[in-house]
Amino acid sequence: MRRKLPSGTVTLLFTDVESSTKLLHELGANAYARALTAHRRILREAASGHGGLEVNTQGDSFLMAFARATDAVAAAAEAQEALAAGRIRVRMGLHTGTPLVRDDDYVGIEVHRGARIAAAAHGGQVILSRETRKLLGERFPIRDLGEHRIKDFAEPVWIFQLGDQVFPPLKTISNTNLPRPASSFVGRSREVGEVIALLQGGARLVTLMGPGGIGKTRVAIEAASELVPQHRNGVFWVPLAPLRDPALVVETIGQTLGAKDSVASYIGDREMLLLLDNFEQVIEAAPDLPTLLESCPNLGVLVTSRERLRVRGEVEYGVLPLAEPEAIDLFCKRARVEPNASVAALCRVLDNLPLALELAAARAPVLSPRQILERVSQRLDLLKGGRDAEARQRTLRATIEWSHDLLSAQEQRLFAALSVFAGGCTIEAAEAVANADLDALQGLVDKSLVRRREERFWMLETIREFAGERLEQSGEADGVRRRHAHHFLAFAEEAEPHLRGSPKEWLNRLQSDHDNFRAALDWLEAKGESQLVLRLTGALFRFWVMRGYPAEGQRRLETALRADESPTAARANALDGAVVVALDLGGDLILARRRAEEALTLHQALGEAWGIAHSGFLLGIVANEADFAKARSTLEEAVRRFRDLGDQHYTSLATMHLAWSYEELGDLERGRALHEENLRISRDSGNKRTEAMSLEALSWHARKAGRMEESLSQLHQAFQIIRDLADRVWIANIVSRFAATLAVGHRPEAAAQLLAKSTALYEEIGSSPPPYVHRRNEQTLTQIHAGLDAEAFAEAWARGRALTLEAALDIAAWSESDHAGHEALD
């Protein structure tokens, strides 16, 4: 009996398994077949439960049809939630149209469009066409990903994402995160053309210079947009305005790109353009740019800055005010008025500065151009000769001040208070910290003083500087900054218990407000609030470690510990954090032991059972670097304490380290049994972090037994989990494990390349291997040098440092034909 497919307007759901071939290799045919069967069952149950119909299945891909878009999205969300616990990651795409029904199937351009949209997604991601988005209302959390070009379609498509999770850029032809300005672009065609010509003519580092508000960012965005088709690996905007620490620039680039290894190796030979916006905030980082460009031959960098970078290879381009006809055109389009003498005079008075014109035009609904001119002229007359700034800066400042003075008292207070946020804020944070009223906030948005992007509100840096001055003058600055610090302290402490196991969602939330945490710590330190600093650093240390900021975390923690030695719970937690980051950075074991012992003493004095278990656990880890018998007894006690407390995650972690102590003492069977039990428990409980650790440990046992293919397969499985967790330190560690396995398997050239790659990854995040990794690396080097002469080693090492992470993983493969015989390291 033939099915009756929905006709008319239909929402199509396309699904496909990501990296299915690699997963088949990692799991083996039987396990992969079981996983694929479970995945099919989940998809079918989710679809049927929401009224969907399975149209066809090809391999590991599905096409399903729904009469209602809301049902299709609900089914996709339900399926992704169910799939999250397994190994299979599925990309999903939804598109709504009117496909033609023929021979029990759908045909037509809408089917092809939906399939192309789905192909742009990543595993675990659900993306939607604009046609589907329009039918959803506000029922689902939706993120606007902007316009993208897809294969075989001349016109771009608008793509949205279900949920707030952060994924790498979409796999579309126009791979870009360039912001989509809400207003049209007026004038500047000559400037845009000249900037494009510089980048096309061989310049690889172009700096757009000029004062705030002159339009540098908009010119840069328009030029970069035109260059998207010429950069097949993407054009990416990196906003630097929230930063003050130059050391964070490269890390911020990596976060923007979704790089889970070093930025240079991630970019590699990719054809890519970076737009680094507001570089004057972190000008001391300028020397890093030529180094990055030299490592990445197909990379271009476009910078906006109020000052020159003064580095090799820089080509400067000065951005001037608009020409008068363009200025008049801009004002008239924004104000929706016709040009006249008053408009021309107003533009001249405002020095044809784009931001000044935008702010003035925001008043057009209540004032005529003549009235605006009169009021602005009066304001400028008051300021003439009264400031040391360059004339155009005085003009812009006066325009912002005039716009500010026309705000209601409530809007003025909110405007000033919002300056406290670094990198923007959510509506909830604005309400908690700045006492934001929705009407007042909407008023600031309407008047172009505050901008909104997705779920966050933010200010242009020039306007934020002015708002910050008003906050200081208001007498309320300390109160607002205190509320800001307490709000983000509460947020960090709420998140801290969730940063265990597989905490990707919470890590993403913390990442969005990383600059606000930095600002809160800076203010608390400046105010001498040392106990609050200890609490905040103690809550954030896992975030710093897991998201690749261990050096920043160590600086913050050690500064906090030196500033306040009071025997409090806050100090005890910060001491624990200092031990963790020191171990991750391969730091001073004597200091780590001293910090852990002090933490244990404090927890005991305070009667904190979990803290006692945790500090004892950390002491066991430190002991595992040298005194294995002591480590075993210490870790056995930690396992017992965590088990009594019902903490499965830390029971697994402590058991893992206990197994290593058994191995170091020669009881390999006991160690292996503990790892196998841990793997089973981790999978049953869905704890991805300890699952990866167990797989990594068991790969060592397989290697010792000469089962090289099994060892590498387990490492690949562990690596996929680690990469999904975005733990950069651990990624560097596991690449060195690949190197060790290949060295044992008599593949010295591949081992040398991977060890070099691991070293480069540690350097990128300002870290070094912990002692146990360093010892393993020394053994690996001995094996490598036994198989390579000095020249071959140097060549392999250089190639390895330049590898992308994907290329490194391709090297980390094994087949039985590689070598029949292999030895295990003692």
N, C-alpha and C positions, 0 to 999 in steps of 0.2 A: 504494500500500500504506500503510495507516494505521500511524503510529508507536505503539509501546507506551510510554506515559509511566509513570514510576515511580509507584507507588501506596503507600498507607499513610503512614508518616512520611516526608515529603519536605522537603528544604531548597531554597527558591526564591531565586534570585539575580536581583535587579532592577538594571538599569543605565540610565543616562541621561546624555547629554552636557550639561555645564553651559554656559550662555550660548551656545547654538548659533546663535541669530540674530545676536548680536554678532560671533561668530567668522566667520560667513558674510560679514558686511559687511567685516570686516578682511581676510579671505583672498581674497575674490572667489569666484564660483561654482565655477570649475574647480579651484582649489586646495582649496577646502573639500570638494568631491566626492572628491578624491584622499585627503584626510585622513580623511574619513568611511569610505571603503572600507578604508583601512589599519586604522582602529579596529575595524571589523567583523571583519576577518580576525583581528586579535589576540584579540578576545573569543571568537570561535568556536574558535580553536586552543587557547586556555587552557581553555575549557570541555570540549571533546572530549578533551583530554589528561588530564583528571581525571574522566572518566566522566560528564560533564554532557550534557544534551540541550537543544537550543534549542527552546523551546516556541512562542514567537512573537516577532515583531519589528514595531515600529511606529515609523516615522520613524528617529530615532537612539536608540531605546530597545530593550532586550532583556529577555526573561524566560527564564531557564534553570533547569532542574531537576536536582537531584542526589539520589541515594539516600542519600549520607552527607554530614553537615555538614562533616566535615574536608576532603572533596574540594571542596566548594563554596568554602570559605574559601581553600584552596590555589589554586584557579583564580582567585579574585578577586585574591589577592595577586600572582600571576604576571602577570595582565593589567594591573594597575596599574603594576607595574614596567616592563612593555614600553611602556605608554602614556606613561610619564613623559618619554620623549625627544621626544615630538611636541607639537603645539599643542593637541590635544583633551584636555580634562580631563573625566573621567567620575566621577559619583557612583554609589556602589554600596551596596545594602542587602540583607541576608540575613535570612530568617525561616524557621523550621522549624515545620511543622504537618502536618495531615492534610487537604489540600484534596480536593475532589470532582473526579473526572475525568469530563468531559462533552465530547463532540464534539471529541476530540483537543486538549483544552485543560483548564486548571484553573479551577474556580470556587469561590466561597465566601468567607467572612469572612477566612480566613487569607491569601488572595491579596490582599485589600484592605489588610489590616494590613501585610503585607510591602511593598506599594507605597508606603504612607504613610511607613513607616520609611525606605525608600530616598530619598524626596523630601526628607527632613530633612537629608541629607548635603550636603557640599560637594565640588566637583571634586577628584579625587585621594583622597577619603576612602572608607573601607569601614566601614560600621556594621552591627551585628548585634542581633537581638532576644535577650532572655534565653533563649528556648527554644533558639536556635542555640548561644549561649554555653555552655549546660550540657553540650552534646555534644562540646566541643572539648578538655577536659582542659587540660593545661599546654603543649600543643605549640606554640601560637601566642602572640605577645605581644599581650595584650588590655588595653585601658584602660576602666575603668568610667566611663561618662558620666552615670549616674544615671537617675532617672525623668523621663519627659517625656510631655506630653499631645500627641496627634496628632489631626489633623482627623478628624471623623466617629466618634471612639471616646470613650466616656464615661470609661473607665478608663485611667489612665496606663500607659505601657509602659516597660520597663527597657531602656536602650540601651547597647551597648558599642561600642568602636572597635577595629579591627584595627590594631596598631602604636602607636607612641608619638608620632607626629608631632602637632604642635599646630595645630588648625584653629580658626576662629571658632566661636562657639556654634552648636549645631544649629538648623536652621530649623523649630522645633516651636512649638506654641502656647504652651507654658510654656518660654520661652527663658531658661534660668537656669543658673548654675554653682554655686548654693548648695550647700554641703557637706551630705552626708547623714549626720547623727550616727548613730553605731552604737547608741546607747542610746535608749530611749523618753523622751519629754518628760513630765515630771511637774510638776503645779501650774502656777503662773504664768499661768493663763488670764486673770486680771484685768489683769495687766501687759501681756500680749500684746494684749488688746483695747484697752487705753488707747493703746498705741503706734500701733496700726492707726488708731484714731480720730483721733489727731493728724495722721497723714499723709493720711488721707481728708478731714480737716477744713480743709485748706489749708496746713498746715505743710509746708515743702519741705526744711527742714534740721533734723532731730531728733537730738539727742545723748543717748544712754543713758550715764549717768554712774554710777560706783561703784567701789569698790576691786577689785583683782584677785581672781578666784575667786568673785565674787558672782553671776555668771551673766549678765552683760551680753550676751555673744556669743550665748548660747543663746536668750535672749529675742528678740534682734534677728533671728536666723535664723528662728525660728518666726513672728515677725510678718511678715518679708519673704516667707516661704513662702506665707502666707495672701494676700499681695498680688500674687502672680504673675499670676493671671488678669486683674487690673486693669491690668497693664503689658504691653501686647501686644508691645513690643519688648524686654522682658526685665528680669529682676532679677538683679543680679550682685554677688557677694561679692568684695571686694578686701582681702586680708590685708596689713596694714601692719607687723606685728610685726617682720619682719626688717630693716626700713628704719631708718636713722638720719639720712639726708640728706633734709631737707624738700623739696629741689628735685626729688626723684625721685617724689613722690606722683602728680603728674599723668601722668608717664610710665608709672607702674605701673598706673594706671587704664586708660590706652590699651592697654597690653600685655594686660590682663585682657579687655578688650572685643574685642581683635583689630583695634583701630583702626589703619589704615595711613596715616591722615592725622591732623590735629589732633583731640584728644579732643572739643573743643567742636563742631567741624564734623562729626565722626563722629556724635555724639549728635544735634545739630541739633534737629529737632522730634520726635524719637522719644520715645515714652512709656516711660520707663525709670526704674528705681530702683537706686541704688548703695548697697551696705552696706560702709562703710569701717570695718574692724575694727582696734582697737588704735591709735587716732589719737594717743594721748599720746606715742608714740614720735617723732612728726614734727609736733608741735603748731604749729611755726612756719609750717607750710604751710596753716593754717586760713584765712587771708585768700583763698586761691585758690578756696575753695568757693563763696562768694557770687558771685564773678565767673563761675564755671562755670554756676551756676544762672541767672544773668541772661542768659547766652547760649543756654540750653537751656530753653525755657518749659515743657516737659513732663517735666522731670527732677526726681526726688526723691532726697534723700540721707539715709541713716540711718547714724549714726556711733556707735561705742562708744569710750569714752575714760575714763580715770581722772580727767580734769579737763575743765572747760568749754573750749570753743573761743574764746569771747568774740569772735564776729563777728556782723555784722548778719544778721538773719533766723533766728538760732539759737533753737530751742525745746528746753529742757532737760527731761530726764526722769530722775529719780533711781531707780536700781534698788536695792531694799532686799533684805535676806535673806528667805528663804522664810518664810511663815507656818508655825507649828509643825505643824499637821496635814500640810501639804505636805512639810515637812522629814522627818517620820516616814515618810510615804508614799515619798519618794525613797529614803531609806536602806533601807527594807524591800524595795523593788523591786530595788535594786542588790545588796543582800546576800542576798536571797531568804530572809528571815526574817519571822516574824510580829511585829507591834508589841507591845511590852511596856514596863514602867516603865524598864528599862535603855535601851531605844531612845530613849524620850522624853528621858531625862536626858542621853544622849549628844548628841542633837540640840541641846539647850539649851547644853551645854558648848561645842559647836562653833558657837554663834551662828547656827545654821540656815543656814550658808554652803554652797551647793551643791558647790563643789569640795572643801571639807573633808569633806563627807559622802561624796562619791564616793571619796576616798582612804581614808577609814575603812572604807567598805563593801568595798573591795578586799581587806581582811584577814578578812572573814567566813568564808572557807573554812577558816581555821585557828584563829580566835578567836571566842568568843561575843560578843554585844553587851555583856554585863557586863564581860568581859575587855578588850574594846576601850575601854570607858568608863574602866576603872581606869587603863589605860596612858596614854590621852590626858589624863586629869585630872592624872596625875603630871607629864606633860610641861608642861601649862599652868601648874601650880603653880610649876614651876621658872622659868618665864619671866615670871611676874607681876611687874610693876614694873621689869623688866629691859630694856624696850625703849621707845623714844620713839614708836613707831608707834601709830596708832589701834587700839583694842581688837580690832576684827574682823581687822585685818591681823595682829596678834599671834596670834590664834587660827588663822588660815590658815597662817601661818608655822610654828607649832608642829605643825600637822597634817602639813604637808609634811615637817618635820624628823623627826617620829615615823615616817612612812612610810619615810623614807630610812634611819633607824637600824635598821629591821627588814630591810633588804636584806642579802644576803650581801656579803662584802667585794668579790667580783668584780663584783656588780651595782652597788655603790656607786662603784667606780672607773669603770665604764662610764657610769653616770648622770652623773657629774661631767664626764667627757670629752666626752660628746655635747653639752654646752652650748656647745662651741666652734663648732658649725655654725649659721650664720645662714640661716633659711629651710629648714631640714631637710637631709637627705642621703639618698643611696642606701645600700643595704646594703654595696656595695663601698667607698664612702667611709668608712662607719662602721668597717669592718674595717681599712682602711689607716690611718686617723687615730686612732681610739679603741680599736684592737685588740679590736673587738667580737667576742664569742662569741655564736653564735646562741641558745644557751640563755639566756644572761644578757640578751640583747636581748629575747627573748620574755618573760622574767620581768618586765622593765620595762614592756612593753606590757600584760601581764596585770594589773599593779598600777596601771595608769592613769597612770603617770609619763611614759611615752612613747606617742605615738600614731602610727598608720600610715595614710597616704592614698596609694592607688595603689602606686607603687614607692618612696615616700619616707617616712622616719621623721622625726618632729618632736615638739617639746614645746610645751605652752601657755607663753606668755611668762612668767607668774608662776612656773611651775615651772622654766623655763630660768634665770631670774634666781637662784633658789636654787641650782640646780645649778652655775651659774657661780661663786657664792661658794664652794661646796665645792671646785671645781676650783682656785681661788686658794689656798684653805687647805691643799690637798693637797701643795703643793710640786712638783706635776707640771705646772702650768699652762704654763710656758714650753715644756716638751717637747711637750705636746699641741698647743699653738698653732703650734709650729714644724712639727710633722708636718702640721697642717692647711694651713699656708702652702705647704709643699713639695708636698703632694699636689695642691693646686689650681694651683700653678705648673706641675707636670708635666702636668696636664690641659690647661692653656692652651697649653703648648708642643706637646703632641700634636695639639691642634686646629688650631694656626696654619697648617700647610701645607695644610689642607683648606679654609681660608677663601678659596678662589679659585674662580672659575667659578660654580657653582651650589651654594653650601654650606649649603643650608637646614637639613639634618639636624644638622650640627655647630653651626650658629647656635642651633638649638632646644636642644641639649644645654647649650651655654654659658649660654643664657638661664635655664635651670632653676637654675643655680648662680651666677647673677650676684651675689647677696648674699654668697655665700661668697667670691667673688673680691674683693669690696669689703672684707670682713672680713680677708682675707689681706693685702691691700695696706695696710690700716690698721695691722695688727700689725707687718708688716715695716718700715713707715715709722717706727713708734714705737720699734722695736728698732735702728734705724739700719742695717738690712740693705739698703743703697742699691743694691748690684749686683743683688740679687734683685728689688728693686722695678723696676729698669730691665728686667730680663728679663721680668717679668710684664706690665708695661705694653707692652713691645715685642711680646709675644705677643697682647695683647688689642686692639690699636688697630683692627684690621679689624672685629672684633666691635662695638666702640663706634661706628664709622662706619656700618656696614651696618644695625645695629639702632636707629639714631637716638639715640645717646648721645655725639655728637662733643664737646659742651661738657664733659661729665664726663671724656671721654678726654683732652681738651686740658689740663684742670686736673691730672689725674694725671701725664701725660707731662712737662709743664713743671716740675712740682714735683720729679719724679724726676731730671730733667736738671740742675736747679739744685743738687740735693743731692749729686751725685757726678759729677765731671768726668773720672774716670779713663778713659784711652783704651782701652776694652774693646769686645768684640763686642756686649755687652749695651747699651752706650751707643750704638753705631752703629745698632742695630736700633730703639732708642727714638727716636733722632734721625729716622730714616726715618718712624716713626709720627707724630712731631710735625709733620713736613711734610705728611703725608696729612690729619691732622685740621685743620691750619691752612688747607689748600686747601679742604677741605669747608666750613669755617666762613667762607670768604671773608676770611681773616685777613691778617696782616702779611706781604706778599710778601718784604720785605727779610729778616725773621726766617726765613721759610721757606727762602729761598735760602741763608742762612748755616747753617741746620741741615743742609740737604742737602749743602752743600760740606764741612762737618765730617764728616758721615757718610761721604761718598765718600773723604775722606782716611783715615779710620779703616779702612774696608774695604780700601783699597789697602795700608795698612801691615800689616794682618792677613792679606793675601793671600786674601781671600774673594771669589771670582769672582762668585758670584750677588749678593752685597751690592754689589759695584762696579757691576754692571749695573743693579741696582735704584736705587741712589742717583743714578747717571747719568740714569736714566729720570725720576726725580723732578726733577732739575735741568732736564731738558728740558721738563717740564710747567710749572715755574715760569717758564722763559724764554718759553714760549708765551703768557704773559700780556703780553709787551712786545717782546722781541727775537726775531722769528720766524726770521730767518736763523740765529741761534745755536741756537734751538730745533731747527731742522731738522737741523743737523749733529749736535747732541747726541743727538737721538732716533734718527737713523740708526745711530749707534754703539750705542745701547741695543738697537735691534732686532737688530743683528748679534750682540751679546753674548748676548742671550736665545736667539736661534736656535742659536748654537753650543752653548749649555748644554742645548738640547732642551726649553726651557720654553715650551710652546705658548701658555699663558694670557698670560704677560707679553709674549711676542712680539706677540700680538694687541693687547694694551693699548698697547704702545709704537707699533705700527703705526697705531693709531687716532689717537694724538696727533701722530704724524708726518704723517698725512693732513691734520690740522687746520692744521699749520704750512704745508704746501703751499697749502692754501686761502687762508690769510692772506697768503701771498706772491703770490697771483693765479693759481696753477696749479690751477684747479678740476677739470680733467679727471683730473689725477694723483691729486688727493685723492679724487675719486669712485671711481676705479678701485681704490684701496687699500681703501676702505670696502666695496666690493662683494666683493673678494677676502676681506676679513676676515669678512664675513657668511657666505660660503660655508664657510670654514674653521671658523667658530664652530658652524654648524649640523652640519657633519660630525662635529665633536668633542663636540657636546652641551654646549658652553659657553654657558649661557643669558645670563650677564652680558655677555659681549662681543657676543653676538647682539643684545641690546637696544641696546647702544651703537652698533653698526653701523646698525641700523634707524633710530635717532634721528638719526645723522649723514646717512644717505641721505634722510631726510625733508626735511632742509634743502636738499639738492640738488634734490629734486622741487619744493619751494616756489620755489626760485630760477628753475626752468624753467616755473613757472606751473601745475604739475600739482598743484592743491590737494587734490583727492580722494585722490590717491596719497600725498601728504605726510601727511595726517591719518590715513590707513589705517596707514601705517608707524609713526606715533606711537602709535596705539592698540595695535598689536602690541607695540611696545617697552614701553608702559605695563603691559600685562598681565604681562609677564615681571618687570618691576621690582616691581610690587605683590606678586607671588608671592614675590619675594626679600625683601619687607618692608624695603626700603631707603628710609627716610623722607626723607633728604636728596635722594636722586635723584628721588623722587616729586615733591617740591616743584620741582625743576629742570624736569622734563618738563612739568608743568602750565604753567610759563612758556613752554615751547616751543609748546604748544598756543596760548597767547595770541599769540605772535609770528606764527604761521601765520595765525590768524584776522584779525590786524591787517593783514597783507599782503593778505588776501582781502577787505578792505573790510567787515569785521564788527566795528567798533570797540566796540560795546556788549558783545558776547560776549568780545572780547579783554580789555576792562577788567575784566570779572568774573573771568576766569581769572587775570589777572595779580594781582588782589587776593587771589584764593585762594592762589596760589603764595606771595605775601608772608606771608599768615597761616600757611601751613604752615611756612615757615622760622622764623617767630617762635615757633611752638609747640615746636619742638625746640631753641630757644635758638641758632639759627644765622642766617646771612645769606648771600645769594647770593655765590658766588665772583666775582672780577672779570669773567671772560668772560660770566657770566650777567648780571651787573649791566650790562655794556655792551649786551647784547642787550635787556635790559629797558628801558634808556633809549631805544633805537631803537623799541621797541614802544610806549612812552608817546608818543613823537613822532607815530607813526602814529595812535594812538588820539585824541590831542588834535586832530588834523587833521579828525577825523570827529565829535567830540562837543564840545558846549559845556561850560562848567564845571559847570553844574547837572546835566546828564545824566551827566557823568563821575562826579561825587560819588555820585549815586544808584546807578550801575552798580557802583562800587567798594564801596559798603556792601553791596549785594546779594551781590557776589562773596565777600566775607569770610565771609558767613554760609552759603555753599553747603556741602552735603555733597560729598564727593568724587564720589559717583555722579551727583549733579546737575551737577557741573562737567563730567564726561565726556559727559553728554547734550548739553551746550552745544557741546562740541568735536566737532561733526559738520559734514559738508559735503555739499551737493548742487549739481549743475551749475546749478540755477536760482537759487542764492544770488546769484552775481555772474558775469557773463560775462567781465569784465576784472579783472585784478589785477596788481599790480606787485611786484617783488622788492626786498627791502632790499639796499642796496649793502654 
